[in-house]
Amino acid sequence: MNIAKTLRASLVCSFYALVLGVAGLLLFLCDAVIGWDIIPNWLDAYAVAIVLVLAVFTIVPIAFCLLGSATLGALAAAKRAGLDAAPDATPTDRWKIRRRRIWTAAVLLAIVCALAGLDGISRLRARSQEAAWKAEREEFRQLEREKHRRVYGHYRDDLFGAATNAAAHWTPALGILPAGGGATLLDAVDASPDAERALAGYLASLEDSLVRRPVACLVVPGKAPYRYDVLSVRDVNGRRDAGGRIAYLAHRPLIDLPTAWESDVLEGVLAGEVRTLVHGRHGTVLNTDVPTAWIPLRDPAAPETVVGMLVLRAEIASSDLRLTEAERKARKILSW
């Protein structure tokens, strides 16, 4: 057996295996400790196993190298003792020394370039992942806006249908307005506790029975110096106010409205006209940021007279805005 050739082969194998193992370990440490994102995602799960395998394949050639080194050490000791007559090795010339220095410098330069390249790869992957994340986030927000518009439209249509249904039940049987007509709704409520209780029961029944469970209020012309009065349910069973009077309705008198568009809508509806608003208008009474519907209520005894404007407002349930798994998969949005 040629010990020198065996040692040379084991040394070469151990060197390459050691280089691979060190390279794998450095890549793993850079990815896990330093935070460089240089290992592909599909390789992350196998990174530790690959490093262990390379370590095993490195240890075996190193063991052979150590055995060969011990054998050659024994041969050298025998030669010094005069037991071997092999000729001395020729000295290394200057060119070989220079060539080794050049190779050493080249290896160091290659290591520096490799580290710079790995850092560039990490930055490039980070930028590409950031761009993909931003694009997916924008796609997710776009999908949320689209669903919000659809759900908002469904809620608004349901509320306008509910408002029409509520106006159909505004009949003399409620006993709110006097049979002869001619009285304003605010006068009828102030003059008769029974009328106030009936109006509170009417508004409460709308909140409990209409689709989407809206909040109901009634805007009526106010008494001087107020321009409007917003009536809502205080307590259907009655509650004593500060003056000791049993009150069923909560009054919110308004001297005027701060925005011209809301004033125009209220005046138009109270005049019997049909007025609409675009999405995103937020006023004192009307708020189209949330689904809102309104409709005029007429005096049953004098249908040409509008006694108030019924306003229904509903909050969109969060469960209706939540994106389903099918909607996510259809737009390939799975991480949000």
VEXNUGU-555005 format. One record per atom (N, C-alpha, C, O): z, y, x. Coordinates in pm, whole numbers, padded with zeros to 5 digits, always signed. Example, Ala and Ser with C-alpha at 12.3 -4.5 7.8 and 13.67 -1.06 7.14 Angstrom:
2
+00780-00569+01319;+00780-00450+01230;+00780-00330+01320;+00846-00332+01424;+00708-00225+01285;+00714-00106+01367;+00787+00003+01290;+00804+00114+01341;
This chain:
336
+00000-00120+00083;+00000+00000+00000;+00000+00125+00087;+00083+00137+00177;-00090+00217+00063;-00100+00341+00139;-00002+00442+00079;-00027+00499-00027;+00109+00464+00150;+00214+00550+00099;+00166+00695+00091;+00201+00767-00002;+00085+00737+00187;+00039+00876+00190;-00050+00906+00070;-00035+01010+00007;-00143+00814+00038;-00229+00836-00078;-00150+00833-00209;-00176+00912-00300;-00054+00741-00217;+00030+00736-00337;+00110+00863-00355;+00123+00916-00465;+00164+00913-00240;+00241+01037-00247;+00152+01154-00288;+00191+01238-00368;+00028+01157-00228;-00062+01266-00263;-00100+01263-00412;-00101+01367-00478;-00131+01144-00463;-00169+01132-00603;-00054+01169-00697;-00072+01241-00795;+00066+01118-00665;+00181+01150-00750;+00215+01298-00743;+00258+01358-00841;+00195+01357-00622;+00223+01500-00607;+00125+01583-00691;+00165+01679-00758;-00004+01545-00686;-00103+01618-00765;-00074+01603-00915;-00078+01701-00990;-00043+01479-00958;-00013+01458-01101;+00110+01535-01145;+00112+01598-01251;+00214+01528-01061;+00336+01600-01097;+00315+01750-01098;+00375+01821-01179;+00228+01800-01008;+00202+01943-01004;+00133+01989-01133;+00174+02086-01196;+00026+01917-01171;-00045+01957-01292;+00042+01939-01418;+00040+02023-01508;+00117+01829-01421;+00205+01809-01536;+00313+01917-01542;+00350+01966-01648;+00364+01952-01420;+00465+02056-01415;+00408+02192-01459;+00474+02268-01528;+00285+02220-01418;+00221+02346-01458;+00204+02350-01610;+00232+02451-01674;+00157+02237-01667;+00140+02233-01812;+00274+02248-01884;+00286+02322-01982;+00376+02176-01832;+00508+02185-01895;+00565+02325-01887;+00618+02377-01985;+00555+02388-01768;+00607+02524-01752;+00529+02621-01841;+00588+02711-01901;+00395+02603-01848;+00315+02690-01933;+00355+02675-02079;+00371+02774-02150;+00371+02549-02125;+00413+02528-02263;+00551+02585-02290;+00575+02644-02395;+00643+02568-02192;+00778+02621-02210;+00776+02774-02214;+00846+02835-02295;+00696+02834-02126;+00687+02981-02127;+00629+03032-02258;+00679+03129-02315;+00523+02964-02307;+00465+03006-02435;+00566+02994-02549;+00575+03081-02635;+00643+02883-02546;+00742+02863-02652;+00853+02969-02643;+00895+03022-02746;+00899+02999-02521;+01004+03098-02505;+00954+03238-02542;+01026+03315-02605;+00829+03269-02504;+00773+03399-02541;+00762+03414-02692;+00788+03521-02747;+00725+03305-02758;+00709+03312-02904;+00844+03315-02975;+00860+03386-03075;+00942+03237-02923;+01068+03223-02995;+01172+03328-02955;+01247+03376-03039;+01176+03364-02825;+01281+03452-02776;+01234+03597-02767;+01297+03687-02823;+01123+03619-02697;+01075+03756-02678;+01018+03811-02807;+01028+03931-02834;+00959+03722-02888;+00903+03767-03016;+00754+03784-03015;+00698+03835-03111;+00687+03743-02908;+00541+03748-02907;+00486+03645-03004;+00529+03529-03006;+00393+03687-03084;+00330+03596-03180;+00201+03543-03118;+00092+03592-03150;+00213+03444-03030;+00096+03394-02957;+00066+03249-02990;-00044+03201-02962;+00161+03177-03049;+00136+03039-03087;+00083+03038-03229;+00144+03098-03318;-00031+02972-03253;-00085+02967-03390;+00016+02909-03488;+00101+02827-03452;+00005+02953-03613;+00102+02910-03715;+00102+02759-03734;+00207+02699-03757;-00018+02696-03725;-00024+02553-03748;+00038+02475-03633;+00067+02357-03647;+00059+02542-03515;+00115+02474-03400;+00265+02496-03387;+00331+02429-03308;+00320+02590-03465;+00463+02621-03454;+00551+02499-03483;+00653+02478-03417;+00511+02419-03581;+00595+02304-03620;+00598+02197-03512;+00691+02116-03508;+00497+02195-03424;+00490+02090-03323;+00519+02143-03183;+00504+02069-03086;+00560+02269-03171;+00578+02328-03038;+00688+02257-02960;+00668+02225-02843;+00801+02232-03023;+00913+02166-02952;+00873+02025-02910;+00903+01983-02798;+00806+01951-02998;+00765+01814-02964;+00668+01814-02847;+00677+01728-02759;+00574+01908-02845;+00477+01914-02735;+00547+01945-02603;+00513+01886-02501;+00644+02036-02603;+00718+02068-02481;+00794+01946-02431;+00797+01921-02310;+00855+01870-02519;+00929+01749-02478;+00835+01643-02419;+00868+01578-02320;+00718+01626-02482;+00622+01529-02429;+00575+01569-02289;+00567+01485-02200;+00544+01697-02270;+00503+01744-02137;+00616+01726-02035;+00590+01696-01919;+00740+01744-02078;+00853+01724-01987;+00862+01577-01943;+00888+01549-01826;+00840+01484-02036;+00842+01341-02000;+00731+01308-01902;+00753+01240-01802;+00611+01356-01930;+00499+01330-01841;+00514+01401-01706;+00445+01366-01611;+00601+01499-01698;+00627+01566-01570;+00731+01490-01488;+00720+01482-01366;+00830+01435-01555;+00938+01367-01483;+00887+01241-01412;+00930+01211-01300;+00797+01167-01476;+00749+01041-01415;+00676+01065-01283;+00712+01001-01184;+00575+01154-01274;+00513+01178-01144;+00609+01234-01040;+00598+01204-00921;+00705+01317-01086;+00803+01371-00990;+00886+01258-00931;+00919+01260-00812;+00920+01159-01014;+00996+01044-00961;+00914+00970-00856;+00967+00935-00750;+00785+00945-00884;+00699+00881-00784;+00688+00966-00659;+00685+00913-00548;+00681+01098-00676;+00671+01188-00561;+00796+01181-00475;+00788+01182-00352;+00913+01174-00540;+01038+01165-00464;+01046+01033-00387;+01091+01029-00273;+01001+00924-00452;+01000+00796-00382;+00906+00800-00263;+00939+00752-00154;+00786+00857-00284;+00691+00868-00173;+00744+00954-00062;+00725+00924+00056;+00812+01065-00099;+00869+01153+00005;+00976+01080+00085;+00984+01095+00207;+01058+01002+00016;+01161+00925+00089;+01096+00825+00184;+01144+00804+00296;+00988+00762+00139;+00919+00665+00225;+00859+00733+00347;+00872+00684+00459;+00792+00846+00325;+00735+00918+00438;+00842+00972+00531;+00821+00978+00652;+00957+01010+00476;+01068+01053+00563;+01115+00940+00652;+01147+00959+00769;+01119+00821+00592;+01158+00705+00675;+01055+00678+00784;+01091+00644+00897;+00925+00692+00751;+00822+00672+00853;+00830+00777+00963;+00811+00746+01080;+00860+00903+00923;+00874+01007+01025;+00992+00979+01116;+00983+00998+01238;+01102+00934+01058;+01219+00902+01141;+01187+00788+01237;+01231+00789+01352;+01110+00688+01190;+01070+00577+01278;+00980+00625+01391;+00988+00575+01503;+00894+00724+01360;+00804+00777+01463;+00883+00850+01570;+00856+00835+01689;+00982+00929+01527;+01063+01000+01627;+01144+00903+01712;+01176+00931+01827;+01176+00790+01654;+01252+00690+01731;+01162+00607+01821;+01210+00518+01891;+01031+00635+01821;+00938+00563+01906;+00892+00432+01847;+00834+00348+01917;+00917+00415+01719;+00875+00290+01657;+00733+00296+01603;+00678+00195+01558;+00671+00416+01608;+00535+00431+01558;+00454+00508+01660;+00498+00613+01708;+00339+00459+01692;+00256+00521+01795;+00143+00602+01735;+00042+00626+01801;+00159+00644+01612;+00053+00720+01548;+00036+00855+01615;+00136+00915+01656;-00086+00905+01629;-00109+01033+01696;-00052+01148+01614;-00046+01142+01491;-00009+01254+01684;+00043+01374+01617;-00068+01443+01540;-00185+01436+01577;-00029+01508+01431;-00126+01582+01349;-00169+01709+01420;-00091+01771+01491;-00291+01746+01400;-00344+01867+01462;-00284+01990+01395;-00262+01987+01274;-00258+02097+01467;-00200+02219+01408;-00299+02288+01314;-00421+02278+01331;-00243+02357+01215;-00323+02429+01117;-00378+02557+01179;-00304+02635+01239;-00507+02577+01165;-00566+02697+01225;-00543+02820+01137;-00488+02809+01028;-00585+02935+01185;-00561+03061+01116;-00638+03070+00984;-00588+03128+00888;-00757+03013+00979;-00838+03020+00857;-00769+02947+00742;-00770+02993+00628;-00709+02832+00773;-00638+02759+00670;-00518+02838+00619;-00488+02839+00500;-00449+02905+00714;-00334+02986+00674;-00381+03102+00585;-00320+03132+00483;-00491+03168+00627;-00544+03279+00548;-00591+03232+00410;-00570+03300+00310;-00654+03113+00408;-00702+03062+00280;-00585+03033+00187;-00594+03058+00067;-00477+02980+00239;-00360+02954+00156;-00301+03085+00101;-00258+03092-00014;-00301+03188+00186;-00250+03317+00139;-00338+03373+00028;-00288+03428-00071;-00470+03358+00047;-00562+03407-00057;-00538+03332-00188;-00534+03393-00295;-00523+03199-00178;-00498+03120-00301;-00365+03159-00365;-00354+03166-00487;-00265+03185-00281;-00135+03226-00336;-00146+03360-00410;-00093+03376-00520;-00216+03456-00346;-00235+03585-00411;-00317+03570-00540;-00288+03635-00641;-00419+03483-00535;-00500+03463-00655;-00419+03402-00769;-00435+03439-00885;-00331+03307-00734;-00247+03245-00837;-00152+03348-00899;-00132+03351-01020;-00092+03433-00812;-00002+03537-00865;-00077+03636-00954;-00028+03676-01060;-00199+03674-00908;-00278+03765-00990;-00317+03700-01123;-00318+03766-01227;-00350+03570-01118;-00384+03500-01242;-00266+03494-01337;-00283+03506-01458;-00145+03477-01282;-00025+03475-01366;-00005+03610-01433;+00024+03616-01553;-00020+03719-01356;-00005+03853-01413;-00110+03878-01521;-00078+03929-01628;-00235+03840-01493;-00341+03859-01592;-00316+03774-01718;-00342+03818-01830;-00263+03651-01696;-00234+03566-01811;-00125+03626-01898;-00133+03624-02021;-00020+03681-01832;+00086+03745-01910;+00033+03867-01986;+00068+03889-02102;-00052+03947-01920;-00110+04061-01989;-00199+04017-02105;-00199+04078-02212;-00275+03909-02083;-00358+03857-02190;-00277+03804-02307;-00313+03826-02423;-00167+03735-02276;-00081+03684-02383;-00019+03799-02463;-00007+03791-02585;+00020+03906-02393;+00074+04022-02463;-00033+04085-02552;-00004+04127-02663;-00157+04092-02502;-00266+04146-02584;-00293+04059-02706;-00318+04110-02816;-00290+03926-02686;-00310+03835-02799;-00201+03854-02904;-00227+03855-03025;-00077+03869-02854;+00034+03889-02947;+00016+04017-03029;+00036+04017-03150;-00022+04125-02961;-00043+04252-03031;-00159+04242-03131;-00152+04295-03242;-00267+04173-03089;-00382+04159-03178;-00346+04078-03301;-00384+04115-03412;-00272+03967-03283;-00230+03886-03397;-00135+03965-03487;-00140+03953-03609;-00046+04045-03424;+00047+04125-03505;-00029+04226-03589;+00002+04245-03707;-00130+04292-03529;-00208+04391-03606;-00287+04324-03717;-00296+04376-03828;-00347+04207-03685;-00425+04139-03790;-00335+04091-03904;-00373+04101-04020;-00216+04039-03870;-00124+03996-03975;-00071+04114-04055;-00052+04103-04176;-00049+04228-03988;-00003+04347-04060;-00111+04395-04156;-00083+04434-04269;-00237+04393-04109;-00347+04435-04196;-00362+04340-04315;-00384+04384-04428;-00349+04209-04288;-00359+04112-04398;-00243+04129-04496;-00260+04118-04617;-00124+04157-04442;-00007+04177-04528;-00024+04301-04614;+00009+04299-04733;-00075+04411-04556;-00096+04533-04633;-00202+04512-04740;-00187+04560-04853;-00310+04440-04704;-00414+04414-04803;-00360+04330-04919;-00392+04355-05035;-00279+04229-04886;-00222+04145-04991;-00123+04222-05076;-00116+04204-05198;-00046+04310-05010;+00049+04393-05086;-00024+04487-05180;+00018+04505-05294;-00133+04549-05133;-00211+04638-05219;-00276+04560-05334;-00284+04609-05447;-00322+04438-05303;-00380+04354-05409;-00274+04319-05513;-00301+04317-05633;-00153+04291-05464;-00043+04258-05556;-00009+04378-05643;+00012+04363-05764;-00003+04497-05584;+00028+04616-05662;-00083+04646-05763;-00057+04688-05875;-00207+04625-05720;-00318+04646-05813;-00307+04550-05931;-00332+04588-06046;-00271+04425-05902;-00256+04327-06008;-00140+04365-06100;-00149+04348-06222;-00032+04417-06042;+00081+04463-06124;+00040+04579-06215;+00077+04584-06332;-00037+04674-06159;-00081+04787-06241;-00172+04741-06354;-00161+04789-06467;-00262+04648-06324;-00351+04597-06428;-00272+04528-06540;-00300+04547-06658;-00173+04447-06499;-00094+04380-06603;-00010+04479-06681;+00008+04463-06801;+00043+04582-06613;+00121+04684-06684;+00034+04755-06787;+00080+04783-06898;-00090+04786-06751;-00179+04851-06848;-00206+04762-06968;-00207+04808-07082;-00227+04632-06942;-00252+04541-07054;-00130+04529-07144;-00142+04537-07266;-00012+04509-07082;+00110+04493-07161;+00142+04623-07234;+00183+04620-07351;+00124+04737-07167;+00148+04866-07231;+00058+04883-07354;+00102+04930-07458;-00069+04845-07340;-00161+04856-07453;-00119+04767-07569;-00128+04808-07685;-00073+04644-07538;-00027+04554-07645;+00095+04613-07715;+00103+04611-07838;+00191+04664-07638;+00311+04723-07697;+00275+04844-07783;+00324+04858-07895;+00190+04931-07730;+00154+05053-07805;+00084+05018-07936;+00113+05076-08041;-00010+04922-07930;-00079+04883-08054;+00019+04824-08154;+00011+04851-08274;+00113+04742-08104;+00213+04684-08195;+00300+04792-08258;+00335+04784-08376;+00335+04894-08177;+00421+05000-08231;+00348+05085-08334;+00407+05125-08435;+00221+05114-08311;+00147+05191-08411;+00130+05111-08540;+00136+05166-08650;+00110+04980-08527;+00107+04897-08647;+00241+04894-08717;+00248+04897-08840;+00350+04889-08637;+00483+04891-08696;+00512+05025-08763;+00577+05030-08867;+00464+05136-08701;+00486+05267-08762;+00413+05279-08895;+00466+05336-08990;+00292+05225-08903;+00220+05224-09031;+00295+05143-09136;+00302+05181-09253;+00350+05030-09092;+00429+04947-09184;+00555+05020-09229;+00594+05011-09346;+00618+05093-09136;+00739+05168-09173;+00707+05280-09271;+00783+05304-09364;+00594+05347-09250;+00557+05455-09343;+00527+05400-09482;+00551+05468-09582;+00476+05276-09488;+00448+05216-09619;+00577+05189-09696;+00574+05184-09819;+00689+05171-09625;+00817+05146-09692;+00896+05274-09717;+01009+05269-09766;+00837+05387-09685;+00902+05515-09715;+00872+05549-09862;+00774+05617-09892;+00955+05503-09950;+00930+05511-10095;+01047+05580-10164;+01154+05596-10105;+01027+05622-10290;+01139+05684-10365;+01256+05589-10383;+01368+05634-10408;+01233+05460-10371;+01343+05364-10390;+01452+05380-10286;+01565+05335-10307;+01422+05443-10174;+01524+05465-10072;+01630+05564-10119;+01743+05561-10071;+01595+05650-10212;+01692+05747-10265;+01729+05855-10168;+01841+05906-10172;+01637+05892-10080;+01667+05994-09979;+01628+06132-10029;+01709+06225-10024;+01506+06146-10077;+01458+06274-10128;+01477+06280-10279;+01469+06178-10346;+01501+06398-10332;+01515+06411-10478;+01385+06377-10548;+01276+06401-10494;+01396+06322-10666;+01278+06275-10739;+01182+06389-10772;+01061+06367-10778;+01233+06507-10792;+01146+06618-10829;+01066+06673-10714;+00969+06747-10735;+01103+06640-10590;+01034+06693-10474;+01073+06836-10448;+01158+06893-10516;+01009+06895-10348;+01032+07035-10315;+01140+07058-10213;+01143+07166-10154;+01229+06964-10188;+01338+06981-10092;+01295+06927-09956;+01222+06828-09946;+01343+06993-09853;+01318+06941-09719;+01411+06823-09693;+01514+06807-09758;+01373+06743-09596;+01452+06624-09565;+01589+06663-09512;+01689+06598-09544;+01596+06768-09431;+01723+06812-09375;+01815+06865-09484;+01936+06842-09479;+01760+06936-09583;+01842+06984-09695;+01895+06867-09777;+02011+06867-09819;+01810+06766-09799;+01854+06651-09878;+01965+06575-09807;+02059+06529-09872;+01956+06562-09677;+02059+06490-09601;+02190+06568-09599;+02298+06511-09615;+02179+06700-09578;+02301+06782-09573;+02369+06791-09710;+02491+06804-09717;+02291+06782-09817;+02347+06798-09952;+02409+06670-10005;+02498+06676-10091;+02366+06556-09959;+02411+06430-10018;+02448+06330-09909;+02361+06289-09832;+02575+06289-09901;+02612+06182-09807;+02538+06051-09836;+02509+05974-09745;+02508+06027-09964;+02434+05905-09998;+02294+05908-09938;+02244+05806-09890;+02230+06025-09941;+02097+06038-09881;+02103+06019-09730;+02014+05957-09670;+02209+06073-09668;+02225+06057-09523;+02246+05910-09489;+02187+05859-09394;+02332+05842-09567;+02357+05700-09543;+02229+05618-09564;+02203+05524-09489;+02150+05653-09665;+02025+05581-09690;+01925+05601-09577;+01856+05508-09537;+01917+05725-09524;+01825+05751-09413;+01869+05678-09287;+01786+05626-09213;+02001+05675-09262;+02052+05601-09146;+02023+05452-09160;+01987+05386-09063;+02039+05399-09283;+02008+05259-09304;+01860+05230-09286;+01823+05124-09235;+01775+05325-09327;+01629+05308-09310;+01592+05302-09162;+01516+05215-09120;+01645+05396-09082;+01614+05397-08938;+01671+05274-08868;+01606+05216-08781;+01792+05234-08906;+01853+05116-08844;+01775+04989-08878;+01760+04901-08794;+01725+04981-09001;+01647+04864-09038;+01516+04858-08961;+01467+04749-08929;+01458+04974-08931;+01336+04974-08850;+01365+04921-08709;+01286+04843-08655;+01476+04963-08651;+01511+04918-08516;+01540+04769-08511;+01515+04704-08409;+01592+04714-08620;+01630+04573-08621;+01518+04480-08667;+01520+04361-08634;+01422+04530-08742;+01325+04441-08804;+01183+04456-08753;+01103+04363-08768;+01149+04569-08693;+01011+04587-08648;+00985+04513-08518;+01078+04485-08441;+00858+04481-08493;+00820+04412-08372;+00851+04500-08251;+00840+04623-08257;+00890+04437-08141;+00928+04501-08014;+01065+04569-08019;+01108+04627-07920;+01134+04562-08134;+01269+04620-08149;+01274+04764-08094;+01347+04790-07998;+01198+04856-08154;+01191+04992-08098;+01315+05074-08132;+01394+05038-08219;+01330+05185-08061;+01429+05287-08095;+01359+05388-08186;+01253+05440-08152;+01419+05415-08302;+01355+05501-08403;+01430+05634-08414;+01553+05639-08408;+01353+05740-08430;+01410+05871-08460;+01314+05946-08551;+01197+05908-08564;+01363+06049-08613;+01284+06125-08709;+01292+06272-08672;+01401+06329-08664;+01175+06334-08649;+01168+06476-08614;+01134+06554-08741;+01031+06529-08805;+01220+06646-08776;+01200+06724-08900;+01210+06872-08864;+01268+06908-08762;+01153+06959-08949;+01172+07103-08927;+01320+07139-08937;+01390+07094-09027;+01365+07219-08843;+01507+07253-08838;+01539+07377-08917;+01452+07446-08970;+01669+07404-08923;+01717+07525-08989;+01737+07634-08884;+01774+07606-08770;+01713+07756-08924;+01725+07869-08832;+01864+07869-08767;+01964+07847-08836;+01872+07894-08637;+01766+07942-08548;+01686+07829-08479;+01612+07853-08384;+01702+07709-08529;+01637+07596-08462;+01501+07570-08524;+01478+07589-08643;+01409+07524-08437;+01273+07495-08483;+01259+07351-08530;+01191+07323-08628;+01325+07261-08459;+01319+07119-08495;+01460+07061-08494;+01553+07118-08437;+01471+06946-08560;+01595+06868-08557;+01554+06720-08545;+01476+06669-08625;+01610+06654-08443;+01579+06513-08420;+01694+06431-08476;+01808+06441-08429;+01663+06349-08575;+01764+06267-08641;+01754+06123-08590;+01645+06066-08581;+01869+06066-08558;+01876+05926-08517;+02003+05864-08572;+02091+05934-08623;+02013+05733-08563;+02127+05662-08620;+02250+05685-08533;+02248+05664-08412;+02356+05729-08597;+02484+05741-08528;+02570+05619-08555;+02621+05555-08463;+02588+05587-08683;+02663+05469-08724;+02627+05441-08870;+02652+05525-08957;+02570+05326-08896;+02529+05294-09034;+02650+05282-09126;+02637+05295-09247;+02768+05257-09070;+02889+05247-09152;+02964+05380-09161;+03065+05389-09231;+02915+05481-09093;+02978+05611-09099;+03082+05630-08991;+03155+05537-08957;+03089+05750-08938;+03189+05784-08837;+03227+05929-08856;+03141+06016-08874;+03357+05956-08852;+03404+06093-08875;+03370+06180-08755;+03393+06142-08640;+03314+06297-08784;+03283+06390-08676;+03405+06478-08647;+03514+06451-08698;+03388+06581-08567;+03501+06667-08528;+03559+06742-08647;+03677+06776-08647;+03477+06769-08749;+03527+06839-08866;+03587+06748-08972;+03626+06797-09078;+03595+06619-08947;+03651+06525-09043;+03551+06470-09141;+03587+06390-09228;+03424+06511-09131;+03321+06465-09223;+03268+06330-09174;+03249+06310-09054;+03243+06239-09266;+03185+06110-09230;+03035+06128-09208;+02962+06166-09300;+02989+06101-09086;+02849+06121-09049;+02784+05987-09021;+02842+05898-08959;+02663+05975-09068;+02584+05854-09044;+02469+05879-08947;+02417+05784-08887;+02430+06004-08931;+02317+06040-08845;+02364+06129-08731;+02460+06205-08743;+02293+06116-08620;+02315+06206-08505;+02206+06312-08508;+02088+06279-08518;+02246+06440-08498;+02153+06552-08500;+02132+06603-08358;+02226+06614-08279;+02007+06635-08328;+01974+06694-08198;+01885+06817-08224;+01762+06806-08219;+01944+06930-08251;+01863+07049-08284;+01794+07103-08159;+01850+07103-08050;+01671+07149-08177;+01590+07204-08068;+01541+07342-08107;+01480+07360-08212;+01569+07441-08022;+01518+07576-08048;+01367+07578-08032;+01297+07641-08112;+01316+07511-07931;+01172+07501-07908;+01148+07385-07813;+01242+07319-07770;+01024+07361-07782;+00987+07255-07687;+00935+07319-07559;+00863+07418-07565;+00970+07263-07443;+00933+07328-07315;+00785+07315-07280;+00736+07389-07196;+00714+07223-07342;+00573+07203-07307;+00485+07232-07427;+00519+07198-07540;+00370+07295-07400;+00279+07333-07508;+00214+07211-07572;+00192+07208-07693;+00183+07108-07489;+00115+06990-07545;+00202+06918-07646;+00153+06870-07748;+00334+06910-07619;+00423+06841-07713;+00441+06923-07840;+00448+06868-07950;+00449+07053-07824;+00460+07138-07942;+00335+07128-08029;+00344+07126-08151;+00217+07123-07965;+00093+07110-08042;+00088+06978-08119;+00044+06975-08234;+00133+06869-08054;+00131+06739-08121;+00226+06739-08241;+00189+06696-08350;+00349+06789-08220;+00446+06790-08330;+00399+06878-08445;+00410+06839-08561;+00347+06997-08415;+00300+07085-08520;+00182+07023-08594;+00171+07035-08716;+00092+06956-08518;-00021+06893-08583;+00019+06779-08674;-00031+06768-08786;+00112+06693-08627;+00156+06580-08710;+00233+06630-08832;+00215+06577-08942;+00319+06730-08814;+00393+06784-08928;+00301+06854-09028;+00337+06873-09144;+00182+06892-08980;+00083+06951-09071;-00006+06845-09133;-00097+06877-09209;+00019+06717-09101;-00058+06609-09161;-00179+06567-09081;-00260+06488-09129;-00192+06616-08957;-00306+06580-08874;-00273+06459-08787;-00156+06426-08765;-00378+06395-08738;-00360+06281-08647;-00378+06331-08504;-00484+06381-08468;-00275+06319-08423;-00278+06364-08284;-00247+06245-08191;-00159+06163-08220;-00319+06239-08082;-00297+06133-07983;-00264+06195-07848;-00287+06314-07824;-00209+06112-07759;-00173+06155-07625;-00219+06051-07524;-00226+05932-07553;-00250+06099-07405;-00286+06007-07297;-00158+05953-07233;-00049+06006-07254;-00174+05848-07157;-00059+05787-07089;-00008+05880-06979;-00085+05949-06912;+00125+05880-06963;+00186+05956-06855;+00240+06092-06895;+00273+06172-06807;+00250+06121-07024;+00308+06248-07069;+00455+06225-07103;+00490+06137-07181;+00540+06306-07042;+00684+06291-07062;+00740+06422-07114;+00747+06521-07041;+00779+06423-07243;+00833+06543-07304;+00974+06521-07356;+01039+06422-07323;+01021+06615-07437;+01156+06607-07492;+01168+06498-07597;+01268+06426-07601;+01068+06485-07682;+01069+06386-07789;+00970+06274-07762;+01001+06157-07780;+00851+06310-07718;+00745+06213-07693;+00739+06179-07544;+00742+06267-07458;+00731+06051-07516;+00725+06003-07377;+00629+05886-07372;+00662+05774-07411;+00509+05912-07324;+00409+05805-07318;+00415+05727-07188;+00330+05642-07163;+00516+05754-07103;+00538+05665-06989;+00579+05526-07037;+00552+05426-06970;+00643+05521-07152;+00678+05394-07216;+00601+05387-07348;+00562+05491-07401;+00580+05268-07402;+00506+05258-07529;+00574+05338-07640;+00691+05316-07671;+00499+05430-07698;+00552+05519-07802;+00448+05534-07912;+00328+05544-07885;+00495+05536-08035;+00407+05558-08150;+00473+05658-08244;+00595+05668-08249;+00391+05733-08317;+00442+05831-08411;+00350+05837-08532;+00230+05809-08523;+00409+05876-08644;+00333+05880-08769;+00403+05978-08863;+00526+05985-08863;+00329+06054-08943;+00395+06146-09038;+00451+06071-09158;+00392+05974-09206;+00565+06116-09206;+00625+06064-09330;+00609+06172-09438;+00646+06287-09418;+00554+06133-09551;+00523+06227-09658;+00624+06215-09772;+00689+06111-09789;+00636+06319-09847;+00723+06321-09964;+00659+06232-10072;+00547+06261-10115;+00728+06125-10117;+00667+06038-10219;+00630+06112-10346;+00535+06075-10415;+00705+06218-10377;+00675+06294-10499;+00561+06392-10479;+00497+06433-10575;+00535+06430-10355;+00425+06522-10324;+00358+06473-10197;+00390+06520-10088;+00266+06379-10208;+00206+06315-10089;+00138+06410-09993;+00117+06375-09877;+00104+06530-10038;+00038+06624-09947;+00139+06694-09854;+00100+06764-09761;+00267+06674-09881;+00372+06739-09802;+00429+06641-09700;+00471+06531-09735;+00429+06682-09573;+00488+06602-09465;+00631+06648-09445;+00657+06765-09420;+00725+06555-09457;+00867+06590-09443;+00921+06563-09304;+01029+06611-09270;+00850+06489-09223;+00897+06460-09089;+00801+06370-09013;+00704+06318-09069;+00829+06354-08885;+00748+06268-08800;+00836+06154-08747;+00935+06177-08678;+00798+06031-08781;+00871+05914-08734;+00821+05877-08595;+00700+05864-08573;+00913+05860-08500;+00880+05825-08362;+00946+05692-08329;+01066+05674-08347;+00864+05598-08280;+00914+05467-08235;+00886+05454-08086;+00775+05480-08039;+00987+05412-08013;+00973+05397-07867;+01036+05265-07825;+01147+05232-07867;+00964+05189-07741;+01014+05057-07697;+01000+05045-07546;+00903+05093-07488;+01098+04983-07484;+01093+04953-07342;+01022+04820-07320;+01044+04724-07394;+00937+04815-07219;+00866+04691-07188;+00962+04594-07121;+01029+04629-07024;+00969+04473-07173;+01057+04371-07114;+01005+04331-06976;+00885+04315-06955;+01098+04316-06882;+01058+04278-06746;+00991+04142-06742;+00906+04117-06657;+01028+04054-06834;+00966+03921-06837;+00818+03930-06874;+00739+03845-06832;+00780+04032-06952;+00639+04049-06988;+00557+04104-06873;+00435+04087-06870;+00622+04171-06777;+00551+04228-06662;+00547+04133-06544;+00470+04155-06450;+00628+04026-06546;+00632+03934-06433;+00500+03857-06422;+00450+03804-06521;+00446+03853-06301;+00319+03783-06279;+00341+03633-06285;+00437+03581-06229;+00253+03565-06353;+00261+03420-06362;+00200+03356-06238;+00127+03420-06162;+00231+03228-06219;+00175+03156-06105;+00024+03147-06114;-00045+03154-06012;-00028+03132-06235;-00173+03125-06252;-00239+03257-06213;-00347+03257-06153;-00176+03370-06247;-00232+03500-06211;-00229+03521-06060;-00321+03579-06003;-00124+03475-05996;-00117+03486-05850;-00226+03403-05783;-00294+03450-05692;-00241+03279-05828;-00340+03191-05766;-00482+03241-05791;-00569+03224-05707;-00504+03302-05907;-00639+03352-05937;-00678+03463-05841;-00796+03479-05809;-00581+03541-05793;-00609+03650-05698;-00567+03613-05557;-00572+03697-05467;-00525+03485-05535;-00485+03436-05402;-00370+03519-05346;-00369+03554-05228;-00274+03550-05432;-00153+03620-05391;-00037+03525-05411;+00007+03502-05524;+00013+03469-05303;+00115+03364-05315;+00246+03402-05247;+00347+03337-05273;+00248+03504-05162;+00370+03534-05084;+00455+03643-05144;+00558+03679-05086;+00418+03698-05260;+00496+03804-05323;+00565+03753-05447;+00636+03828-05513;
